[in-house]
Each structure stands twice: as C-alpha cells, then as structure tokens.
Amino acid sequence: MRTDRSVLSSVAWPSDWRTVPLWAMFDRVKDLGHPNEELLSVYREYGVVKRAGRGDNFNKAAPDRNIYQLVDPGWLVVNRMKAWQGSVGISPYRGIVSGHYICFRPSHQEEERFLNWLLRSDIYATEFASLSRGVRPGQVEIDNDFLRVLPVKLPSVVEQRRIADFLDTEITWIDALLNARERQLDILKELWAARLAARVEDMISSHGIIPLRRVIRSVEQGWSPQCEDALAEADEWAVLKTSAVSTGVFRPLEHKKLPHSLQPDVRYRIVDGDLLMTRGSGSAEHVGVSTVARTEGRNLLLSDLLYRVRVDRGWNPDFLSLMLRSRPVRGFMSLLMRGQSGQTIKLRSEDIKGIRVPSVPVEQQARLAIDLAEEERSIEDARAAIERSSKLLAERRQALITAAVTGQLDVTTARPAHDRDL
C-alpha cells in the first residue's frame, strides 16, 4: 500500500476500530460464469449493485451476454475505471456486472450493509481516486495490487449493524426528498413544453406554416480538426462540442481547444446571433436541437457535428430557435430524420429545409421571442432553485454517510433527518 498516497490516515478514526486489509475479508473471483437472459433482464431494469446514492455511475447493459459476469448476494464488485465515482458496492442479490468490474467473494463475516456504506463514502471515493492510474488521456483505472491490500476500518459487528440501520433509515428519507425534487423538475420541464406547444399551435392556426427552405439562405457544417480536450483561454481558438448546443441553451465553454500549430478556418467562426443545430445522435430527441449563439467574446468555430442555419427575409433567429424546439415543429422534424434507434440518427441539410414552422409575420417575431423567453426564464428560475436544493441535499447525504462510517457521528444520539432542517 502506498501509505504516502493514502487519505485514510488523515481521518481521526475511533481508537477501538480495527484495520483489516481487503484481502482478509474477500477472495478475488476470476472464473465467472455467463449470465442467462433472465439475469440480463434483471440487470437492465435494476443494475447489479443497489444504488446507495444518486449520480452513481454504473455501466449500462449491452446486447452481448458474454461480456457480463455473474455475481452472488454479498459479493463486492468494484468498477476498475469508475470506483472513484461511486461504482463500487456489495451486491444485494444474484445478478451480473460487466467485464469492467473486479469481483470478490466474502470470506469473513462482517455486516455487508455497513461495508456497502463505508466503501461508498467520500473518504473511500478519494482513496480509490488516489489508487487509480492513467490508462489514456481522460481515463483512469484502479490498481489491482493496491486494491487488494486496501485497509478497511471496522468497528465491532454490533456497531456496524447500528450504523447500517441508521443510514438505511436516514438515507431512505433523504432519497425520498431527492426523488420528489426530481419529479418537480420533470413537472416544470413538461409545463414549459406544454405551454410552448400551445403557443405554437395557436400561431399555426392563425398564420399557417412555411417550410424553412423559404426563409433560410444556407445550412452549413463546420470543421473538426484534432483538438485538445482542454478549455481555451479567452484569446485562443476552440471548436464547439455538440454539448454546446444539445441542451437547447448555448454553452460557450463546451468546446475543445484548437492547437497552436493549427490555423483557424475563419469561415466557420461563430458570431453572436448564429442559429446552430445538432446534426446527429443515437437518440432522436438529441437530433435537430437548436439554439442561438452568444459567444461571450470567445473565438469559437463550428464543428462538423453541428449545422449553422443562416436565416433570410428578416426572420428572427431567437424566434426560429424556439419554434424548432417546440413539440409541433419537432413532430414535423421527426418525419424527416434518417436512421433508427441504436444507430446514428441524422438530419441532412436538405431535410432541415423541409421542416415546417409557423408563418408568423417577421415584424411580430422579435416581440413573441422576448415574451416566450421571459416565460421560459421564469420556469428556469424555479428549476434552478430546485436544483440548488437538490445539490445541498446530496451534499448533506454524502456528509452524513461519511460522518457515520468514520465514527465522527454518534448514531445513537443523532437527530433523525426528518427532524432536521433539510
């Protein structure tokens, strides 16, 4: 164990807690059987490890059953590349994991619920990160040798059960609040979609529809040279990622830095007011998403994964972007998409020209765009408040877990979550 890298030694553990290496409690399992279709369907629905926290990063199922490994209840599974993100825990039932997981069979009796909370605490997430090494740029993998001798801090089995009982109850309560916040966010998202759809349908009823080919001058793709996966300085050049557009809100910091050895192709420079659209995705809902660029003074270039739609005849790009995000217009758009789920679904430039939008007189568009933007902003403000609340809840949740499993919180005297101001 690289004690100079360990963060566990920085914790003031209770003096009567023992230190046990991982190998003393679990045996590595290397020869695992292949799952059947029943177990595969269970994995697709639930995931093999009980989710102890929101934002957990577990692999999704793939069609090929041979890439999975069988595990039994009580086994410890650790994702080589994502343990530091929370993809580690004790399996609560017989199921499967992908080949990215290291599997361990228990060899010594401990309270598995406590171990599940302990290994998913902030302190162990940090330790897993310190034990990971770079595999390739942007990717790390936990070192198997260091994982095997990982020190595990344990109170008595009675105390383990007491802590696990406390966390099972408290975290269930906090998770219920977090789930309620998620439902509120979904309701607000649906509210805005329904309101925008109703407004657009009224416009279509009043003014009819018009194909985009009659109101745009051109549709162009950009340029995607080999770039650095880094944030460019304000005076440097960068190429936009798809994520700069795919949410429907322009995000100028979603880009890759253009190497100094490459000269920017200024034909593809993004300017404020450009109407941008996603070109393709594995999911239809992410194809044809549009937004209007607000560069914040940055030197940004259009990538070949995005379209720039140049509007003509005085049409307002903010108005047009709102129309393109509405349900009625996306209904037209879906008929023009090429490809199917599981493959790349695309819109060709000619397809975009066939999209139909409300034929609102140009002199009314700016005012309508402002009114709709204000209505959307009020809903987004409510969403932002809920998201801040959820973030605080998640932080308190993790802090509670870490305090309990490190002995810093006396669970016998702690106030229940529902009695605290959450």
Secondary structure, 3 states (H helix, E strand, C coil): CCCCCCCHHHCCCCCCCEEEEHHHHEEEECCCCCCCHHHHHHHHHHCCCCCCCCCCCCCCCCCCHHHEEEECCCCEEEECCCHHHCCEEECCCCEEEECCEEEEEECCCCCHHHHHHHHCCHHHHHHHHHHEEEEECCEEEECHHHHHCCEEEECCHHHHHHHHHHHHHHHHHHHHHHHHHHHHHHHHHHHHHHHHHHHHHHHHHHHCEEEHHHCEEEEEECCCCCCECCCCCCCCEEEECHHHCCCCCCCCCCEEECCCCCCCCHHHECCCCCEEEECEECCHHHCCCEEECCCCCCEEECCCCEEEEEECCCCCHHHHHHHHHCHHHHHHHHCCCECCCCCCEECCHHHHHCCEEECCCHHHHHHHHHHHHHHHHHHHHHHHHHHHHHHHHHHHHHHHHHHHHCCCCCCCCCCCHHHCCC
